[in-house]
Amino acid sequence: MNASLDRLITHMAMINERLDKVAQTQLEQGAAILQNSRTVAQLDERVSGEVNELRRRQNESSEMLSELQKRMTVFTSTVRDADVPSTCSTPTVDSCEVRVTGIPASVSTPDITTAECILKALQLERLNPHVISVRPWTAGRADPSNTSSATITAGVRTDACRGRAIVVRLASAIARETFLTAAPSLRTMKASSIFALHEDTANQLNLSPLLPPAQYRLLQKCWAIRKEKRILNPLIRDMRIYMRRSRDSQHQLISSEADLIQFYTSLSPATASNSSVDHLLLKTTTTMS
């Protein structure tokens, strides 16, 4: 009788042990399910965040494109009638390059990382994938007839080109214009803070588009007239040169010397003559050569 009771107690103990193992297994599975649920929730939140970020970037790109289209519409409305003679149309080749001056000498050899530091300072990290290449700026290339190798900075005087300079090539004109639009923000930044340098340098970066030689020569003549007449600086948008006599007047496209002569004549129609304009243009050309 006692032996049967002992076997029964032993059997019940084995059952209880199995039940404890089952309960422990269920508890572990419940904890695993809870952890998996948390992980799934975190992944879902992360994916939702990335989708929202992609949508935000898409909206920004759409707004940027819309703004550029509006700007082009405004500029196009200022262009004169097509019957005005054009003797020296400027090239339409656009390399989408921007020259950056004021790079401190302590910055390592210019590469895409250098451009990314500048874009980060301007909060334009979205342009990082649009940077095709970065090269050092070399003034006075040997072959001035080659547009791609003889591009010259527009509207930047020699004394402003201090420090090292690089040329950033972008994938599209829209990316280039977005980069250039942010240029005024660099006036409040020191190059040392942009590149996280330990030295305290007063260098400031400057952005300017690169123009083919023919457009550069035309731009220099525009600057000569601007200096003589004390009017507003020439404006460059989408590789086109615009001028206006005052802030209240409309921009006028200057695509050739004929356009420039007409603009010059409109500034002082009572005194200006073709001979005086030709003399000014010839003087500018002689100075440049």
C-alpha positions as CSV (number, residue, x, y, z in Angstrom):
1,M,0.0,0.0,0.0
2,N,2.8,2.4,0.9
3,A,4.7,1.5,-2.3
4,S,1.7,2.4,-4.4
5,L,1.3,5.7,-2.6
6,D,5.0,6.5,-3.2
7,R,4.6,5.7,-6.9
8,L,1.6,8.0,-7.1
9,I,3.4,10.8,-5.3
10,T,6.4,10.4,-7.6
11,H,4.1,10.4,-10.7
12,M,2.3,13.6,-9.4
13,A,5.7,15.3,-8.9
14,M,6.7,14.5,-12.4
15,I,3.4,15.9,-13.7
16,N,3.9,19.0,-11.6
17,E,7.5,19.4,-13.0
18,R,6.2,19.1,-16.6
19,L,3.5,21.6,-15.9
20,D,6.1,24.0,-14.5
21,K,8.2,23.6,-17.6
22,V,5.1,24.2,-19.8
23,A,4.3,27.3,-17.8
24,Q,7.9,28.5,-18.1
25,T,7.8,27.9,-21.8
26,Q,4.6,29.8,-22.2
27,L,6.0,32.7,-20.1
28,E,9.1,32.8,-22.3
29,Q,7.0,32.7,-25.5
30,G,4.8,35.5,-24.2
31,A,7.9,37.6,-23.5
32,A,9.3,36.9,-27.0
33,I,5.9,37.8,-28.5
34,L,5.9,41.0,-26.6
35,Q,9.5,41.8,-27.7
36,N,8.6,41.0,-31.3
37,S,5.6,43.2,-31.1
38,R,7.7,46.1,-29.9
39,T,10.3,45.5,-32.6
40,V,7.5,45.4,-35.3
41,A,6.1,48.7,-33.9
42,Q,9.5,50.3,-34.0
43,L,10.1,49.2,-37.5
44,D,6.7,50.4,-38.6
45,E,7.4,53.8,-37.0
46,R,10.8,54.0,-38.7
47,V,9.4,53.0,-42.1
48,S,6.6,55.6,-41.7
49,G,9.2,58.2,-40.8
50,E,11.3,57.4,-43.8
51,V,8.2,57.4,-46.1
52,N,7.2,60.8,-44.7
53,E,10.7,62.1,-45.2
54,L,10.7,60.9,-48.8
55,R,7.3,62.6,-49.4
56,R,8.7,65.8,-47.8
57,R,11.7,65.8,-50.1
58,Q,9.5,65.1,-53.1
59,N,7.3,68.1,-52.1
60,E,10.4,70.3,-51.7
61,S,11.6,69.2,-55.1
62,S,8.3,70.0,-56.6
63,E,8.1,73.4,-55.0
64,M,11.7,74.1,-56.1
65,L,10.9,73.2,-59.7
66,S,7.7,75.3,-59.5
67,E,9.6,78.3,-58.2
68,L,12.2,78.0,-60.9
69,Q,9.5,77.7,-63.6
70,K,7.9,80.9,-62.2
71,R,11.2,82.7,-62.2
72,M,11.8,81.6,-65.8
73,T,8.4,83.0,-66.7
74,V,9.2,86.3,-65.1
75,F,12.5,86.5,-66.9
76,T,11.0,85.5,-70.2
77,S,8.4,88.2,-70.0
78,T,11.2,90.8,-69.9
79,V,12.9,89.7,-73.1
80,R,12.5,92.0,-76.1
81,D,10.8,91.1,-79.3
82,A,12.5,88.6,-81.5
83,D,13.1,91.0,-84.4
84,V,16.0,92.7,-82.5
85,P,19.2,91.7,-84.4
86,S,21.5,89.4,-82.5
87,T,25.1,89.4,-83.7
88,C,26.7,87.2,-81.0
89,S,24.4,84.7,-79.4
90,T,25.9,83.1,-76.4
91,P,26.4,79.3,-76.2
92,T,23.7,77.2,-74.6
93,V,26.1,74.5,-73.2
94,D,25.7,74.3,-69.5
95,S,28.2,72.4,-67.4
96,C,26.3,73.0,-64.2
97,E,29.5,74.0,-62.4
98,V,29.9,76.4,-59.5
99,R,33.2,77.8,-58.3
100,V,33.7,78.0,-54.5
101,T,36.4,80.4,-53.3
102,G,37.8,81.0,-49.8
103,I,38.6,77.4,-49.0
104,P,41.2,77.4,-46.2
105,A,44.6,76.0,-47.1
106,S,44.4,73.5,-44.2
107,V,41.5,71.7,-45.8
108,S,42.6,68.5,-47.4
109,T,42.7,67.9,-51.1
110,P,39.3,68.9,-52.4
111,D,36.9,66.1,-53.1
112,I,33.2,65.4,-52.8
113,T,33.5,65.4,-49.0
114,T,34.5,69.1,-49.2
115,A,31.3,69.9,-51.1
116,E,29.2,67.8,-48.7
117,C,30.5,69.9,-45.7
118,I,29.4,73.1,-47.5
119,L,26.0,71.6,-48.4
120,K,25.5,70.5,-44.7
121,A,26.3,74.1,-43.5
122,L,23.7,75.4,-45.9
123,Q,21.2,72.7,-44.9
124,L,21.2,71.4,-48.4
125,E,22.1,67.8,-47.7
126,R,19.5,66.7,-50.2
127,L,21.8,67.9,-53.0
128,N,24.6,65.4,-52.0
129,P,23.5,62.8,-54.5
130,H,23.5,65.5,-57.2
131,V,27.3,66.3,-56.8
132,I,29.0,64.7,-59.7
133,S,32.6,65.8,-59.1
134,V,34.8,68.3,-57.3
135,R,38.1,69.6,-58.8
136,P,40.6,72.3,-57.9
137,W,40.1,75.6,-59.7
138,T,42.8,76.3,-62.2
139,A,42.9,79.9,-63.6
140,G,44.0,80.6,-67.1
141,R,43.6,77.3,-68.9
142,A,45.8,77.0,-72.0
143,D,43.0,76.6,-74.5
144,P,40.5,79.5,-74.3
145,S,38.5,78.2,-77.2
146,N,37.5,75.1,-75.3
147,T,34.3,75.9,-73.4
148,S,34.6,73.1,-70.9
149,S,38.2,73.8,-69.9
150,A,38.1,77.6,-70.1
151,T,35.0,78.5,-68.0
152,I,35.5,81.6,-66.0
153,T,33.8,82.8,-62.8
154,A,31.1,85.3,-63.4
155,G,30.9,88.6,-61.5
156,V,33.9,87.8,-59.2
157,R,36.8,90.1,-59.2
158,T,40.4,89.0,-58.8
159,D,40.9,90.4,-55.3
160,A,37.9,88.4,-54.1
161,C,39.4,85.1,-55.2
162,R,41.6,84.7,-52.1
163,G,42.5,81.3,-50.7
164,R,42.0,78.1,-52.5
165,A,39.1,77.5,-54.9
166,I,37.3,74.5,-56.1
167,V,34.8,73.7,-58.8
168,V,31.7,71.7,-57.9
169,R,29.9,70.1,-60.8
170,L,26.2,69.2,-60.2
171,A,23.9,66.9,-62.0
172,S,21.4,69.5,-63.2
173,A,20.8,73.2,-63.6
174,I,18.1,73.1,-60.9
175,A,20.6,71.7,-58.4
176,R,23.1,74.4,-59.4
177,E,20.6,77.2,-59.0
178,T,19.5,75.8,-55.6
179,F,23.1,75.8,-54.5
180,L,23.7,79.3,-55.7
181,T,20.5,80.6,-54.2
182,A,21.8,79.7,-50.7
183,A,25.1,81.6,-51.3
184,P,24.1,84.7,-49.2
185,S,23.9,82.5,-46.1
186,L,27.7,82.0,-46.3
187,R,28.3,85.6,-45.4
188,T,27.4,84.8,-41.8
189,M,29.6,81.7,-41.6
190,K,33.3,81.3,-41.1
191,A,35.1,78.7,-43.3
192,S,36.7,77.3,-40.1
193,S,33.2,76.4,-38.7
194,I,32.0,74.9,-41.9
195,F,35.0,72.5,-42.1
196,A,35.3,72.0,-38.3
197,L,38.9,73.5,-38.2
198,H,40.6,74.1,-35.0
199,E,42.2,77.3,-36.4
200,D,40.3,80.6,-36.2
201,T,40.3,81.8,-39.8
202,A,38.3,84.8,-41.1
203,N,37.9,83.2,-44.5
204,Q,34.4,83.2,-46.0
205,L,33.2,81.1,-48.8
206,N,31.8,82.6,-52.0
207,L,29.8,80.9,-54.7
208,S,29.6,81.9,-58.4
209,P,28.5,80.1,-61.6
210,L,31.0,79.3,-64.3
211,L,30.4,80.8,-67.7
212,P,31.8,79.9,-71.1
213,P,34.4,82.4,-72.5
214,A,31.9,84.2,-74.8
215,Q,29.4,84.8,-72.0
216,Y,32.2,85.8,-69.7
217,R,33.5,88.5,-72.1
218,L,29.9,89.7,-72.5
219,L,29.6,89.8,-68.8
220,Q,32.7,91.9,-68.4
221,K,31.3,94.5,-70.8
222,C,28.1,94.5,-68.7
223,W,30.2,95.2,-65.7
224,A,31.9,98.1,-67.5
225,I,28.6,99.7,-68.3
226,R,27.4,99.1,-64.8
227,K,30.5,100.9,-63.5
228,E,30.1,103.8,-65.8
229,K,26.4,104.3,-65.3
230,R,26.4,103.4,-61.6
231,I,23.5,101.0,-62.0
232,L,22.7,97.7,-60.3
233,N,25.0,94.7,-60.8
234,P,24.4,92.3,-63.6
235,L,22.3,89.2,-62.6
236,I,23.1,85.7,-63.7
237,R,20.3,83.1,-63.7
238,D,20.3,79.8,-65.6
239,M,23.5,80.8,-67.4
240,R,21.8,83.9,-68.8
241,I,22.9,87.5,-68.1
242,Y,20.3,90.1,-67.1
243,M,20.6,93.9,-66.4
244,R,18.2,96.6,-65.1
245,R,18.6,100.3,-64.5
246,S,16.9,100.3,-61.1
247,R,15.2,98.1,-58.6
248,D,11.8,99.1,-59.9
249,S,12.6,98.3,-63.5
250,Q,12.3,94.9,-65.2
251,H,15.3,92.7,-66.0
252,Q,16.4,92.7,-69.6
253,L,18.1,89.7,-71.1
254,I,21.6,90.5,-72.5
255,S,22.5,87.7,-74.9
256,S,24.6,89.6,-77.3
257,E,26.5,92.9,-77.8
258,A,23.4,94.1,-79.8
259,D,21.3,93.6,-76.6
260,L,23.9,95.4,-74.6
261,I,24.1,98.4,-77.0
262,Q,20.3,98.7,-76.9
263,F,20.3,98.6,-73.1
264,Y,23.1,101.2,-72.9
265,T,21.2,103.4,-75.3
266,S,18.0,103.2,-73.2
267,L,19.9,104.4,-70.1
268,S,20.7,107.8,-71.7
269,P,19.0,108.1,-75.1
270,A,19.6,111.8,-75.4
271,T,23.4,111.5,-75.2
272,A,24.2,107.9,-76.1
273,S,25.3,107.0,-79.6
274,N,26.5,103.9,-81.3
275,S,30.0,105.3,-81.6
276,S,30.2,105.9,-77.8
277,V,28.9,102.5,-77.1
278,D,31.3,100.9,-79.5
279,H,34.2,102.8,-78.0
280,L,33.2,101.5,-74.5
281,L,32.9,97.9,-75.7
282,L,36.3,98.2,-77.6
283,K,37.9,99.6,-74.5
284,T,36.5,96.8,-72.4
285,T,37.7,94.2,-74.9
286,T,41.2,95.8,-75.0
287,T,41.4,95.7,-71.2
288,M,40.4,92.1,-71.0
289,S,43.0,91.0,-73.6
